Amino acid sequence: MESFLHLPTIMVMHTGSTLIATLILGLMWFRRRDSLLLTMLLLASGLGCVSTFLQILRGWLPLGFASGFGLGLAALSLGLVWQAQAVFDGHRPNYFHASVGALLWWVLNLLPLVHESQIMRTVIIAAILGTYSMLSARQVWIGRIAEPLPTRGLATVLHSLRSLMWLSAAPLAVFVSPAYPAPNEFAGWFVLSSLVNTFLVVLTILSVLILAMERAERIHRLASELDPLTNLPNRRNFVTRAETMLRRSEPVALLLFDIDHFKAVNDNHGHAMGDEVLRRFSRVIEQKLEADWLFARIGGEEFACLMPCKTASDAAVVADLLRTETSAIRFPETSLRQVTVSIGVSEKSQTAVGLDQLLAMADAALYRAKSRWTQLRAFL
């Protein structure tokens, strides 16, 4: 047990594990050298490895170099990890913020009051490293609002634990024992803290890589659930979510849209204009819907909207409003004058519980609406 909790051994383990993480990141970076995230993580891991190696050579190197310069590299490493997490969440990196901790440490080490006091050095570096880890945890956590990835909670805990480990070093050094009570002696709390930190370093780097994998999977999943032209849910997504809404809500109304004479738009104005009609129609309708309504493109020029807690009468009022909004869409850049839409309405009832039944009823109502419109045009 004593040899296991031997600080130089732990430092060697720390250096080795960080070196392995650096090599893995280096291989990933070599395949994607345009990735700023991988570049920053690779640099952070490399600096951390060098910093730990300098701590191993503490007994053979001048203290000002091993501790002063080496721990500054550790601060820079954690600053880069923080900014790498910001880059992951879509922000521009702030290299000054990443390096200000290291610069502060190097400047303070020039002061005799700091340089000659081990406890003072421990308190300062613990505050710097703990603050950077805390900022990383905060960045990971607030990123969940825009992108709720499963591993964000774990990554937040890991960064928070690193912050706790570093910040706890200050009171332990002041009230229990300095990290190095005498030459070749190490405080028990410092040895245990170094051991835990060895695992946390690798785990925090891995957590960022796992988050990147989860993002790629999420993007792929969202792409498979959205219509690429209108960015609305596609039919498969609509069916899955609609069935859940039908089980939970009572009453539920369905609107089924079909853009009138859409084939003529494509034939007379081109398919590019047809695509533009679909995009403008979807944007106009989407702006008029409530947040909990499910609106999707389920076919070529067919759209559907499921409205929880609405009756057929409520839906008919909404349909009339949306029909008017559609007629108001203008295309001044072309000879296309107007676009109209026919809408069928149905409501969940004892005889129509499932989505297929609602769609069939709404489709029948839609067909009747189109027939009346065709008869009216023939009469005119």
Contacts in CASP RR format, 6 or more apart in sequence:
PFRMAT RR
TARGET T0000
AUTHOR 0000-0000-0000
METHOD contacts of the structure
MODEL  1
MESFLHLPTIMVMHTGSTLIATLILGLMWFRRRDSLLLTMLLLASGLGCV
STFLQILRGWLPLGFASGFGLGLAALSLGLVWQAQAVFDGHRPNYFHASV
GALLWWVLNLLPLVHESQIMRTVIIAAILGTYSMLSARQVWIGRIAEPLP
TRGLATVLHSLRSLMWLSAAPLAVFVSPAYPAPNEFAGWFVLSSLVNTFL
VVLTILSVLILAMERAERIHRLASELDPLTNLPNRRNFVTRAETMLRRSE
PVALLLFDIDHFKAVNDNHGHAMGDEVLRRFSRVIEQKLEADWLFARIGG
EEFACLMPCKTASDAAVVADLLRTETSAIRFPETSLRQVTVSIGVSEKSQ
TAVGLDQLLAMADAALYRAKSRWTQLRAFL
3 9 0 8 1.000
5 188 0 8 1.000
5 191 0 8 1.000
5 192 0 8 1.000
5 195 0 8 1.000
6 191 0 8 1.000
7 186 0 8 1.000
7 190 0 8 1.000
7 191 0 8 1.000
7 194 0 8 1.000
8 56 0 8 1.000
10 191 0 8 1.000
10 194 0 8 1.000
10 195 0 8 1.000
10 198 0 8 1.000
11 52 0 8 1.000
11 55 0 8 1.000
11 56 0 8 1.000
11 194 0 8 1.000
12 56 0 8 1.000
13 198 0 8 1.000
14 52 0 8 1.000
14 194 0 8 1.000
14 197 0 8 1.000
14 198 0 8 1.000
14 201 0 8 1.000
15 49 0 8 1.000
15 52 0 8 1.000
15 53 0 8 1.000
15 56 0 8 1.000
16 49 0 8 1.000
17 198 0 8 1.000
17 199 0 8 1.000
17 201 0 8 1.000
17 202 0 8 1.000
18 45 0 8 1.000
18 46 0 8 1.000
18 48 0 8 1.000
18 49 0 8 1.000
18 52 0 8 1.000
18 201 0 8 1.000
18 202 0 8 1.000
19 49 0 8 1.000
20 202 0 8 1.000
21 45 0 8 1.000
21 201 0 8 1.000
21 202 0 8 1.000
21 205 0 8 1.000
21 206 0 8 1.000
22 42 0 8 1.000
22 45 0 8 1.000
22 46 0 8 1.000
22 49 0 8 1.000
25 38 0 8 1.000
25 41 0 8 1.000
25 42 0 8 1.000
25 45 0 8 1.000
25 205 0 8 1.000
26 38 0 8 1.000
26 42 0 8 1.000
28 38 0 8 1.000
28 209 0 8 1.000
29 35 0 8 1.000
29 38 0 8 1.000
29 39 0 8 1.000
29 42 0 8 1.000
32 38 0 8 1.000
33 39 0 8 1.000
36 87 0 8 1.000
36 93 0 8 1.000
37 84 0 8 1.000
37 87 0 8 1.000
37 88 0 8 1.000
37 208 0 8 1.000
37 212 0 8 1.000
40 80 0 8 1.000
40 81 0 8 1.000
40 83 0 8 1.000
40 84 0 8 1.000
40 87 0 8 1.000
40 93 0 8 1.000
41 80 0 8 1.000
41 81 0 8 1.000
41 84 0 8 1.000
41 205 0 8 1.000
41 208 0 8 1.000
41 209 0 8 1.000
43 80 0 8 1.000
44 77 0 8 1.000
44 78 0 8 1.000
44 79 0 8 1.000
44 80 0 8 1.000
44 81 0 8 1.000
44 84 0 8 1.000
45 77 0 8 1.000
45 205 0 8 1.000
46 77 0 8 1.000
47 73 0 8 1.000
47 74 0 8 1.000
47 76 0 8 1.000
47 77 0 8 1.000
47 80 0 8 1.000
48 73 0 8 1.000
48 74 0 8 1.000
48 77 0 8 1.000
48 201 0 8 1.000
50 70 0 8 1.000
50 73 0 8 1.000
51 70 0 8 1.000
51 71 0 8 1.000
51 72 0 8 1.000
51 73 0 8 1.000
51 74 0 8 1.000
51 77 0 8 1.000
52 74 0 8 1.000
54 61 0 8 1.000
54 65 0 8 1.000
54 66 0 8 1.000
54 69 0 8 1.000
54 70 0 8 1.000
54 73 0 8 1.000
55 66 0 8 1.000
55 67 0 8 1.000
55 70 0 8 1.000
55 71 0 8 1.000
57 66 0 8 1.000
58 66 0 8 1.000
58 67 0 8 1.000
59 66 0 8 1.000
64 109 0 8 1.000
64 115 0 8 1.000
67 109 0 8 1.000
67 121 0 8 1.000
68 105 0 8 1.000
68 106 0 8 1.000
68 109 0 8 1.000
69 106 0 8 1.000
71 105 0 8 1.000
71 121 0 8 1.000
71 125 0 8 1.000
72 101 0 8 1.000
72 102 0 8 1.000
72 105 0 8 1.000
72 106 0 8 1.000
72 125 0 8 1.000
73 102 0 8 1.000
74 125 0 8 1.000
74 129 0 8 1.000
75 101 0 8 1.000
75 102 0 8 1.000
75 104 0 8 1.000
75 105 0 8 1.000
75 125 0 8 1.000
75 128 0 8 1.000
75 129 0 8 1.000
75 132 0 8 1.000
76 98 0 8 1.000
76 99 0 8 1.000
76 101 0 8 1.000
76 102 0 8 1.000
78 129 0 8 1.000
78 130 0 8 1.000
78 132 0 8 1.000
78 133 0 8 1.000
78 136 0 8 1.000
79 97 0 8 1.000
79 98 0 8 1.000
79 99 0 8 1.000
79 101 0 8 1.000
79 132 0 8 1.000
79 135 0 8 1.000
79 136 0 8 1.000
80 98 0 8 1.000
81 132 0 8 1.000
81 136 0 8 1.000
81 204 0 8 1.000
81 205 0 8 1.000
81 208 0 8 1.000
82 97 0 8 1.000
82 98 0 8 1.000
82 132 0 8 1.000
82 135 0 8 1.000
82 136 0 8 1.000
82 139 0 8 1.000
83 93 0 8 1.000
83 94 0 8 1.000
83 95 0 8 1.000
83 97 0 8 1.000
83 98 0 8 1.000
84 93 0 8 1.000
84 208 0 8 1.000
85 136 0 8 1.000
85 139 0 8 1.000
85 140 0 8 1.000
85 208 0 8 1.000
86 92 0 8 1.000
86 93 0 8 1.000
86 94 0 8 1.000
86 139 0 8 1.000
87 93 0 8 1.000
88 208 0 8 1.000
88 211 0 8 1.000
88 212 0 8 1.000
89 139 0 8 1.000
89 143 0 8 1.000
89 146 0 8 1.000
89 147 0 8 1.000
101 128 0 8 1.000
101 132 0 8 1.000
104 128 0 8 1.000
105 124 0 8 1.000
105 125 0 8 1.000
105 128 0 8 1.000
108 114 0 8 1.000
108 124 0 8 1.000
109 115 0 8 1.000
109 121 0 8 1.000
113 120 0 8 1.000
114 120 0 8 1.000
114 121 0 8 1.000
114 124 0 8 1.000
115 121 0 8 1.000
118 173 0 8 1.000
118 178 0 8 1.000
118 179 0 8 1.000
118 180 0 8 1.000
119 173 0 8 1.000
119 174 0 8 1.000
119 178 0 8 1.000
122 169 0 8 1.000
122 170 0 8 1.000
122 173 0 8 1.000
122 178 0 8 1.000
122 179 0 8 1.000
123 170 0 8 1.000
123 173 0 8 1.000
123 174 0 8 1.000
126 166 0 8 1.000
126 167 0 8 1.000
126 168 0 8 1.000
126 169 0 8 1.000
126 170 0 8 1.000
126 173 0 8 1.000
127 167 0 8 1.000
127 170 0 8 1.000
129 166 0 8 1.000
130 162 0 8 1.000
130 163 0 8 1.000
130 166 0 8 1.000
130 167 0 8 1.000
131 163 0 8 1.000
133 159 0 8 1.000
133 160 0 8 1.000
133 162 0 8 1.000
133 163 0 8 1.000
133 166 0 8 1.000
134 159 0 8 1.000
134 160 0 8 1.000
134 163 0 8 1.000
134 167 0 8 1.000
136 159 0 8 1.000
136 162 0 8 1.000
136 163 0 8 1.000
136 204 0 8 1.000
137 156 0 8 1.000
137 157 0 8 1.000
137 159 0 8 1.000
137 160 0 8 1.000
137 163 0 8 1.000
140 152 0 8 1.000
140 153 0 8 1.000
140 155 0 8 1.000
140 156 0 8 1.000
140 159 0 8 1.000
140 211 0 8 1.000
141 152 0 8 1.000
141 153 0 8 1.000
141 156 0 8 1.000
143 152 0 8 1.000
144 152 0 8 1.000
144 153 0 8 1.000
147 215 0 8 1.000
147 218 0 8 1.000
149 211 0 8 1.000
149 214 0 8 1.000
149 215 0 8 1.000
149 218 0 8 1.000
150 214 0 8 1.000
151 207 0 8 1.000
151 210 0 8 1.000
151 211 0 8 1.000
151 214 0 8 1.000
152 211 0 8 1.000
154 207 0 8 1.000
155 204 0 8 1.000
155 207 0 8 1.000
155 208 0 8 1.000
155 210 0 8 1.000
155 211 0 8 1.000
158 200 0 8 1.000
158 203 0 8 1.000
158 204 0 8 1.000
158 207 0 8 1.000
159 204 0 8 1.000
161 196 0 8 1.000
161 200 0 8 1.000
162 197 0 8 1.000
162 200 0 8 1.000
162 201 0 8 1.000
162 204 0 8 1.000
165 193 0 8 1.000
165 196 0 8 1.000
165 197 0 8 1.000
165 200 0 8 1.000
166 197 0 8 1.000
168 193 0 8 1.000
169 179 0 8 1.000
169 189 0 8 1.000
169 190 0 8 1.000
169 193 0 8 1.000
172 187 0 8 1.000
172 189 0 8 1.000
172 190 0 8 1.000
172 193 0 8 1.000
173 179 0 8 1.000
173 187 0 8 1.000
176 187 0 8 1.000
176 189 0 8 1.000
177 187 0 8 1.000
177 188 0 8 1.000
177 189 0 8 1.000
178 187 0 8 1.000
179 186 0 8 1.000
179 187 0 8 1.000
179 190 0 8 1.000
180 186 0 8 1.000
180 187 0 8 1.000
180 190 0 8 1.000
181 187 0 8 1.000
224 236 0 8 1.000
225 233 0 8 1.000
225 234 0 8 1.000
225 236 0 8 1.000
225 237 0 8 1.000
226 232 0 8 1.000
226 233 0 8 1.000
226 234 0 8 1.000
226 237 0 8 1.000
227 233 0 8 1.000
227 234 0 8 1.000
227 296 0 8 1.000
227 297 0 8 1.000
229 275 0 8 1.000
229 278 0 8 1.000
229 279 0 8 1.000
229 297 0 8 1.000
230 278 0 8 1.000
230 279 0 8 1.000
230 282 0 8 1.000
230 297 0 8 1.000
231 282 0 8 1.000
232 282 0 8 1.000
232 286 0 8 1.000
232 295 0 8 1.000
232 296 0 8 1.000
232 297 0 8 1.000
232 303 0 8 1.000
233 241 0 8 1.000
233 294 0 8 1.000
233 295 0 8 1.000
233 296 0 8 1.000
233 297 0 8 1.000
234 296 0 8 1.000
234 297 0 8 1.000
234 298 0 8 1.000
235 296 0 8 1.000
235 297 0 8 1.000
235 298 0 8 1.000
235 299 0 8 1.000
237 296 0 8 1.000
238 294 0 8 1.000
238 296 0 8 1.000
238 298 0 8 1.000
238 304 0 8 1.000
238 306 0 8 1.000
239 355 0 8 1.000
241 294 0 8 1.000
242 294 0 8 1.000
242 306 0 8 1.000
242 355 0 8 1.000
243 354 0 8 1.000
243 355 0 8 1.000
245 252 0 8 1.000
245 294 0 8 1.000
245 306 0 8 1.000
245 308 0 8 1.000
246 252 0 8 1.000
246 306 0 8 1.000
246 348 0 8 1.000
246 353 0 8 1.000
246 354 0 8 1.000
246 355 0 8 1.000
246 358 0 8 1.000
248 308 0 8 1.000
249 308 0 8 1.000
249 309 0 8 1.000
249 348 0 8 1.000
250 309 0 8 1.000
250 348 0 8 1.000
251 309 0 8 1.000
251 310 0 8 1.000
251 311 0 8 1.000
251 347 0 8 1.000
251 348 0 8 1.000
252 306 0 8 1.000
252 307 0 8 1.000
252 308 0 8 1.000
252 309 0 8 1.000
252 310 0 8 1.000
252 347 0 8 1.000
252 348 0 8 1.000
252 358 0 8 1.000
253 306 0 8 1.000
253 307 0 8 1.000
253 310 0 8 1.000
253 311 0 8 1.000
253 312 0 8 1.000
253 314 0 8 1.000
253 315 0 8 1.000
253 345 0 8 1.000
253 346 0 8 1.000
253 347 0 8 1.000
253 348 0 8 1.000
254 304 0 8 1.000
254 305 0 8 1.000
254 306 0 8 1.000
254 307 0 8 1.000
254 315 0 8 1.000
254 345 0 8 1.000
254 346 0 8 1.000
254 347 0 8 1.000
254 348 0 8 1.000
254 358 0 8 1.000
254 359 0 8 1.000
254 361 0 8 1.000
254 362 0 8 1.000
255 304 0 8 1.000
255 305 0 8 1.000
255 307 0 8 1.000
255 315 0 8 1.000
255 318 0 8 1.000
255 319 0 8 1.000
255 322 0 8 1.000
255 343 0 8 1.000
255 344 0 8 1.000
255 345 0 8 1.000
255 362 0 8 1.000
256 302 0 8 1.000
256 303 0 8 1.000
256 304 0 8 1.000
256 343 0 8 1.000
256 344 0 8 1.000
256 345 0 8 1.000
256 346 0 8 1.000
256 359 0 8 1.000
256 362 0 8 1.000
256 363 0 8 1.000
256 365 0 8 1.000
256 366 0 8 1.000
257 285 0 8 1.000
257 302 0 8 1.000
257 303 0 8 1.000
257 304 0 8 1.000
257 305 0 8 1.000
257 322 0 8 1.000
257 341 0 8 1.000
257 342 0 8 1.000
257 343 0 8 1.000
257 344 0 8 1.000
258 301 0 8 1.000
258 302 0 8 1.000
258 303 0 8 1.000
258 341 0 8 1.000
258 342 0 8 1.000
258 343 0 8 1.000
258 366 0 8 1.000
258 370 0 8 1.000
259 265 0 8 1.000
259 277 0 8 1.000
259 278 0 8 1.000
259 281 0 8 1.000
259 301 0 8 1.000
259 339 0 8 1.000
259 340 0 8 1.000
259 341 0 8 1.000
260 339 0 8 1.000
260 340 0 8 1.000
260 341 0 8 1.000
260 342 0 8 1.000
260 370 0 8 1.000
260 373 0 8 1.000
261 340 0 8 1.000
262 274 0 8 1.000
262 277 0 8 1.000
262 300 0 8 1.000
262 301 0 8 1.000
265 273 0 8 1.000
265 274 0 8 1.000
265 277 0 8 1.000
265 336 0 8 1.000
265 339 0 8 1.000
266 273 0 8 1.000
266 274 0 8 1.000
269 334 0 8 1.000
269 335 0 8 1.000
269 336 0 8 1.000
273 331 0 8 1.000
273 334 0 8 1.000
273 336 0 8 1.000
276 331 0 8 1.000
277 331 0 8 1.000
277 336 0 8 1.000
277 339 0 8 1.000
278 297 0 8 1.000
278 300 0 8 1.000
278 301 0 8 1.000
280 329 0 8 1.000
280 331 0 8 1.000
281 303 0 8 1.000
281 326 0 8 1.000
281 329 0 8 1.000
281 339 0 8 1.000
281 341 0 8 1.000
282 295 0 8 1.000
282 297 0 8 1.000
282 303 0 8 1.000
284 325 0 8 1.000
284 326 0 8 1.000
284 329 0 8 1.000
285 295 0 8 1.000
285 303 0 8 1.000
285 305 0 8 1.000
285 322 0 8 1.000
285 325 0 8 1.000
285 326 0 8 1.000
286 295 0 8 1.000
288 321 0 8 1.000
288 322 0 8 1.000
288 325 0 8 1.000
289 295 0 8 1.000
289 305 0 8 1.000
290 307 0 8 1.000
292 308 0 8 1.000
293 305 0 8 1.000
293 306 0 8 1.000
293 307 0 8 1.000
293 308 0 8 1.000
294 305 0 8 1.000
294 306 0 8 1.000
295 303 0 8 1.000
295 304 0 8 1.000
295 305 0 8 1.000
296 303 0 8 1.000
296 304 0 8 1.000
296 305 0 8 1.000
297 303 0 8 1.000
298 304 0 8 1.000
304 359 0 8 1.000
304 362 0 8 1.000
307 314 0 8 1.000
307 315 0 8 1.000
307 318 0 8 1.000
310 318 0 8 1.000
311 347 0 8 1.000
312 345 0 8 1.000
312 346 0 8 1.000
312 347 0 8 1.000
315 345 0 8 1.000
315 347 0 8 1.000
316 345 0 8 1.000
319 343 0 8 1.000
319 344 0 8 1.000
319 345 0 8 1.000
322 341 0 8 1.000
322 343 0 8 1.000
323 340 0 8 1.000
323 341 0 8 1.000
323 343 0 8 1.000
326 339 0 8 1.000
326 340 0 8 1.000
326 341 0 8 1.000
327 338 0 8 1.000
327 339 0 8 1.000
327 340 0 8 1.000
329 338 0 8 1.000
329 339 0 8 1.000
330 338 0 8 1.000
331 337 0 8 1.000
331 339 0 8 1.000
342 366 0 8 1.000
342 369 0 8 1.000
342 370 0 8 1.000
342 373 0 8 1.000
343 366 0 8 1.000
343 369 0 8 1.000
344 362 0 8 1.000
344 363 0 8 1.000
344 365 0 8 1.000
344 366 0 8 1.000
344 369 0 8 1.000
345 362 0 8 1.000
345 365 0 8 1.000
346 352 0 8 1.000
346 358 0 8 1.000
346 359 0 8 1.000
346 361 0 8 1.000
346 362 0 8 1.000
346 365 0 8 1.000
347 358 0 8 1.000
348 354 0 8 1.000
348 358 0 8 1.000
351 357 0 8 1.000
352 358 0 8 1.000
352 361 0 8 1.000
END
